[in-house]
Structure formats: C-alpha cells, structure tokens
Amino acid sequence: MRRLACVLVLALGAAVPAVSHGETPIVLDVEEVVQLDVLIPPPFPGPGGNPTSDANYKAPKADAAVVELLDEGVDPLLPVLINDGGGEAGTVTREDRDVFAGVEAVRVTPMQKYRSHIPGWNFKIVETPKKAGEFRYMRFAWKKLGGNGLMIQLHDPVKGWGSRFHAGSNIYGWSPSIQVATTPAKEWEVHTRDLFKELGATTITGFALSPLDGTAALFDHMLLGRTIEDLDKVTDAALGRTKPAKIMERQERDTHWENLMGTDRAKAAVAQRALLAGAPDHVAFIETQLGKLSIDKNERTRIRKLIEELDAESFDVRDAATDELVKLGAPAAEAVRALENSAPNDEVRYRTRLILRKLNGENGGGPVGQAGRLMRAVRVLERANTEKARELLARFADGEFGAEIAPDAKAVLARLPKMP
C-alpha cells in the first residue's frame, strides 16, 4: 500500500524524491518505477544550476513591448539549460548556418533541454499587458530534422509544466498540449500564439525545447509580445523587411560587410539586417567581395582528391594527403571540417581533427567558422533573388567558396521560387 501511494504521487507529476510514512522515508529508485510501468512526464523539477553559468547569463530586459527569450546572443543561455538534474538525454548547441532570423539559432538533440527556473525569468501573461514584464502573445520559429514530433513547454511556478505546444506526434503523450501543426516542420515555420486565451494568466519562469525524436530540432526567434503588431515590428526588423530610410553609402556598406564576415556575432546580426533590407542593391558588391574568397577550380579538384586519399588503402598515401592539406591552409579547412562531420571511420576523423588543429580551425564550438560567416551572405543573396544572385548561389553550390557551405547553397536554390 505504501508503494502504491508513492506511485500515485509520482504519476501526478509531483516533485517527490522521497515520501514519508510516519518516521520512515520511502525512496523510489528508477528500477522500481520502471517495474511499475509509471511514466513521469518530464521535465522534472530539480536543483539549481552551476553558479558560474547562472552568473554569466543575463535575463533579457522585459521593460519593452517585446522580450526576446531566444534569438541572438544564445551562448550564455545554453549552459543554463541543465534539465533540472533530471538526467534525460539531449544536447544543446549554437547553430550558425541554419537559422530563421539573424545569425544564430539553437540546435537541440532528443530528448530535450530545459530549465524550470531560468535565472531572472518572471514573465507575466495577462489579458491586457501594460506594465513592464507583462505580455500576452508568444512567437517562435522551429524546424525538425527527422522524426515525427517536436514540442515547446513553458513552466509556471504554480501550474508546473502544464503549458505545451507540439507539432506532429505527441510521442510520449504529455498533456495537456496544444497541437499547432499536424506534421513537424521540415523547413523553418513560424507560430504566433495567444497565450492568455490558450493558457490563462500564467507566469513563465522557464522553458523546455523538446525535439522528442529524430536527429535534432532547431529553435529561433522566440519572443513574448504585448500585441501581434509589436511582434511583427521585431520580426520584420530581424528579417530585414523594414525599408531603409536612405540609400546606403559606400563606407557604411564596407563596414557592414566587414562585420558580416567577422566573428563578432552581435555586429554581424546588425550588418545582416541592414544588408537584407536592400538586398537587391548589394548583389554586385557582394560578388566583388566574394571574388577575393573564390577557390580556383583546379585547387578545388586537388582538395577533393586529397580528401578522398585520407581514406586510401595505403598508410603512406593517407599520411601524405594529411600533410598536403595542412600545407594548403585555409582553402582546405572547410572541406576538412565538412569531412569531420561525416568521417567514414575513426582514423579519418582523427586526421581531420589533426589538420584542423594545425590550421587553428574551429571544430565544434566557439568562434563561428568560415562557412557560418559565408552563410550570412548566402541569406542576403536569397533575399535578393535576382538573376545575378542566383548565379552567385550556383557558384556557392558548386563549391567555389568552400565545400562545407555547398549543400546549404543547394538547399537555398531548391526552395527559391522560380523566376518569371
């Protein structure tokens, strides 16, 4: 009977690591729960985070009509998402290439990443928001890489994890949950929700980004707003839809290009918005700048051959290819980095990492790699969608500016509407 009581409490989703009966504590371990076929819907409440990570994270200011929960400057947020000590699988990383708006998104692998009490979060959802920290609507963009479902969950200190939105299959049957689409988005999809109408008065202290299955899910542009019009203004600015007040001067454009290709992501986001707003006017300028980065066709052929030789039968051939790729330097770095992510065996993966270390290339985090920076220019060309812009995108797709970004450019060309 005591065991049954424990199971009932856990089935209700309460935070109960131990239940007392008289003076004797009864502790349920994981094995006991599994034997009783009890599925506790995560996220689980849990302990606080790392003091250093929490101190480094600064919650977004909530004194304006819109607050950005997840948009630009995501690095400090990522280590804060500790899964409340629940221990579920899942990783979270910054995504530099496949984004909805700006220059950053978040990539999460199944099952999920979350935090019930993110430091500084105390956003009120009310019917008529007027004061600082009060909002009514939420907007978010997401995209699913494989699998059948994905979900966003919001935490309230009283209601717990009772506020969920999912697309496709609610794989684990976590409820309540509002289905916003019958299938998970294979391309970026934007949703705007009236939180007060759907959830009632709520306080948001944390969230869960839940891919649930598949390879990963991407999340971006997660905002709270007082009105839909307020959200639209921010989204239009982020996507460069706001018409520039004046024609961009040469020096200003030079500065924006330098920032767009730079490693300061905050400056890059500002530059991208400015260039997107007048994208067709900047295509010829971008072509000139890209000419300085172009890799000679013969050199591209040589790099491809050396990449293949990293997996040759002969050790001497593999070793020679490694040395030659190091000597080639930056032009080879992107192709090597692309191979690292799809290496056919451990030795090839080791050699790619060795080459990248010798070239001081980034291989898995930290500064944005060249492909991530070039993708910003690709987005401007996509927005321009002129004949010349398509020609440049085709050159990207052919690998002229690096092997790693070629698949991204091919995807852009595939989704562009046909020219009249």
N, C-alpha and C positions, 0 to 999 in steps of 0.2 A: 504494500500500500504506500509505503514511504517512497519507493522507487516510482510508482505511478504518479504521485504528486509532483515529483521532480520533473517528470516527463511533461506533465501538463503545463507547468510553469514555463519550461523551455519552448514548448510548442506555441505558446502565446508570444514568444519572441522577447521575453524579459531578460534583463541583464543579471543573471543569477549564476555566478560561478559556484556557489555553494548554498544549500538550503538547510536551515537548522530545524531540528526536531528535538525539542527540549534543549539539552546542552550538547547534543551530539551532532556535529556537522556532517552532512551527507554530500560528498563531492562526486559529481558525474564526470567520468572521463570520456574521451572521444569514442573509445571502443564500445562503452555501454550505450551511448546514444545511437551508434550505428546498429547495434543489435536490436534496438527498439524501433528502428526504422523511422526515427524522428528527423525531419529535415528542417533545420532552423534557417529561415531566410536571412542571409547576410545582406547588408553589412551588419557587423556586430558592434555594440558599444565596447569601448576599451580604454586603455591607458592613454596618457598624453604622449606627445611626440618628443623627438630629440630637441633638447633646449637650444642647441646651436641652430638647427634648421628652422625651428619656430621663431627664433630671434631674427634670422635673416629674412624671413618672409614678412612683408608689409601688406596688410589687407588693403584692397582698393578703397579709395575715399568714396563715401556714399552721400556726399552733400550736393551732388548734381542730379539732373533728371534721369541720367543713365549711369549705371555702375557696371564695369567690365569685370566679371568673375573670372573669365578665362579668355584672353585674347593675345596681347603682346606681353613680352617680359615674363614668360612662364617658368623660367628656370628656378626661381626661389620657391614656387609653389610645389614643384614635383616631389622633393624630399619630405614635404609636409604630409603627403598622402600616404599614411603608414598603415592603412587598413585596420586601424584601431586595435592592433595586436591580434586580429582575427586569424591571420596566417594563410588566407586564401592565395591562390596563385594569381600572378598578374604583375606586369612591369609597366612603368610609365616613363616615356622619354619625349624630348622635344623633337618635333617634326619640322624640318626646314624646307622641304621641297613640295610636299603635297599639302597645301593649306587652302582654306577658304578665302581668307582675307589677311592682308598684312604679310608678314614674313615668318610667322610661327604658328604651329598648331600643336596638339598633344596627341601622341600615339600610345594607346593602351592595349596590352595583350590580355587575353582571358585569364582569370575570370573577371577581375576588376581592380580598380584602385579607388580608395575613398578615405574620408575622414569625417567623423560626425561633428566635431567641433574644430573647425579651421580657425587658427588664431585671428581675432579681430572681426570674424563674421557674425553679424547680428542684423540681418536684413529683414525688415518687416514687410509682409504682403498684406495690403489693406485695400479697401474698396475705393477710397479717394485719397491717394497719396499726395501729401503737401509738404511734410516735414522732411528733413534730412534723414536718410536711411529708410524711407518708405517708398515702396514700389508696388506695381500691380502685374506687369507683364514680364515674361521671360522670352528671350530669343536665343536659339543655339543652332549651330551647324554641325552636322556629323556625316560620317561616311564609314561604311563597313567593308572590310577586306575579308571575304569568305564568311561562311557561316549563315545562320538563319535568324539571328536576332541581335538587338542591342538595346541598351537602356540607360537612362539618366535617372538618378534618385536624389531627392532632396531631403535633408534632415531637419527636423523641428525638435527642440528640446522636450516638448510635451508629447507630440504625436509620434516621435521617433522617425523611422524610415517608412512612413506611410504615403509618401508622395513620389510617384514613379511615372515615367513616360517611356514607352518602348515602341520599337518598330519591328515588324516581322513576328517571330515566335517569342512568347514569354516562356523561354525554355524551362525555367525552374518553377514556373507558376507563382512567382512572387506577387502578392496582391496586398492592397489594391494597386492597380497600374492602368494607366490610360494608353491605349494603343493609338499612336499618331500616324502610322502608315502600315499597310498590310505586308510590305516587304522592306528589309533593311536597305538603305541607300547604297548603291554601288558607286555613285558619284556624289559630290557634295550636295547636301539637301538642307534647307533652312526651315526651321519651325518656330512659330511665334505662338505662345500660349498665354491665355488669360488665367493667371494663377489664382486670383481671388475667386473667379467664377468656378474654377475646377477644384480648388483645394480649400477655399475659405480663408479666413485670417490665419496666417502662418508666419513663423519666424524661421528664416533659413540660416542655419549655423554651419552647414557642411553639405557636401555632395558626394555622390558615387558615380564614377564613369565606368560603365559596365558593358564590355563587349560580349560577354557571356560565352561565345564560342567563336569558331573560325580562327583566322590569323591575328587580326587586330581590329581596332576601331580608331578612327580619328575624330577629334573633337576640337572645335574652334568657335570663336565669336559668341561666347556665352555671356549674355547681357541680361540685366534687370532694368526695366524702364517704367516710368510713371505712365506714359502713354505710348501707343503704337507710333505716333508721329515722332516722338522723341527717339525711339529705337530706329526709325527709318533714317533720321538725320545722321546718326552714328554709323549705320550700315552703309549709307551712300558715301559718306566720307571715307570709310575703310576700303571700299571697293573703287574709289576714285571716280564716283559718279557725279560728284559735285563739280560743276563747270568752273574752271579757273577764272578769277576776276580779271586777269590780264595775261597777255602773251608772255611766256617765259623767256627771260633774257639769256644770252649765251653763257655768261658766267654762272648764273643760277643753275642752268641745266648741267654745266660741267660739275658743279658741286653736288647736285643731286645724283649724277652718275657715279661720282666717286663714292658717295655714301651708299648708293645702291649696291655697289660691288665690294663694299667694305665689311668689316667684321663687327661693327657696332650695329646691333640689330635694331635698336631704337631709332637711330638715324636712318637706317635702311627702310624702316616702315614709313617714315615721313617722306623720304625720297620716292618710294614706290607709289604712295598716294598721289603725289604731285605729278609724276610721270604718267600714271594711269589716267588722270583727269584729262590730259591732252594727248593720249596715246598715239593717234594717227599722225600728229605733228612731229613725233620724236623718232619715227621709224628710220629715216635716213641717218639721223645722228647715231642711233643705236648700231646701225650697220657699220658705220665708220669705226665706232669703238670696238665692235666685235672683231673687226679685221685685225686688230692688234692681238687678239687671242686665238685666232684661227690656227689650227694644226695642219701642216702640209699633208696632202693626200698620201704621198709616199711614206711619210713618217707615221701616219695612221696605220698604213698597211704593215709597216715594220713593228709597230707596237702590238698589233693584233697577233702577228706571228710569234713574238716573244711571249705574249700572254699564253698562247697555246703551248709553247715549249716549257712553261713552268710545270706542265703535267706530262712531259715526254718520258719515254721509257728509260732513256739514258740519264744517269745522275749528272754526268758532265754537261749535257745539254741543258738540264734544269738549272744547274749552277751558273752556267754562262748566261742564260736568259735572265737570271736574277741580277747578275752584275750589270748587264746591259740596260735593264730597266732602271736601275739606280742611276747609271750614267746619263740616261735620257732626261731624268729630272722631272720637273713639273708637268710636261706634256703627257708623261706616262702615269702620273699619280692617279688621275681619275679612273683610268682603265683598271689599274691595280686595285683601287678601292672598290670598284664595282665587282671585281672577281672575288674579293674578300667575302662579300655577302652571299656568293653562290659557289664557293670553292668546292670542287668535287671530292676532296679528301683533306686530311689533316696536314699533310706536308705542303700542299698548295696554300692552304690557309696560313700556315707558319711563314711561308716565303712571302706572301702578300704583306703580312704584318711586319716582317723584317724590312722589306723595301720601304714601306710607309714610315717606319721609324727612322730609317736613314734619310728619307726625304723630309722628315719632320711633318708628315701629313697627319691629318686628323683621322682617327679610325674608331669612331663610335661615340663621340660626345665632345663636349667643349666647344671650341670655335666652329663656326659654320664652314664646311668645306666649299671648294670652288663650285661644285655642282649646285649646292644650295644657293650660292650667290647668283649664279647664272640663271637659275630658275626664276629669279625675280625679274630678269629681263624678258624671259620667255612669257611671263604673265602680262607684261606690258605689250608684247607683240600679239598675244592672244586677244587682248582687249582691242588693239588697233584693227586687227582682222582685215588689213588691206592686202592687195596682191603682193606687194613688196614684203609685208610682214610674214605672209605665208611662205614666201621664198626663203626668208631667213629661218623660219621654223623648220623648213625642209632640210636646211643645212645643219641645224641642230640635230635633227632626227638621223642624219647621215653620219653623225659622229664628228663633224668638223670641229666642234668646240669641246670635245671630250666624250668618251664612251659612256660615262656614267649617266649623263643627262639625256642621252639619245632616246631611251624609252619614254621619258617624260614628255619630250617634244612630240614623239609619235602619238602619244595619248592626246595631247592638245590638238594636233591636226585632225585626229579622228573625231573629236567632239565639236569642232568648229562647224558652223552652218555653211552650206555650200554657197559659193559666190554666185551672184545673179548673172 
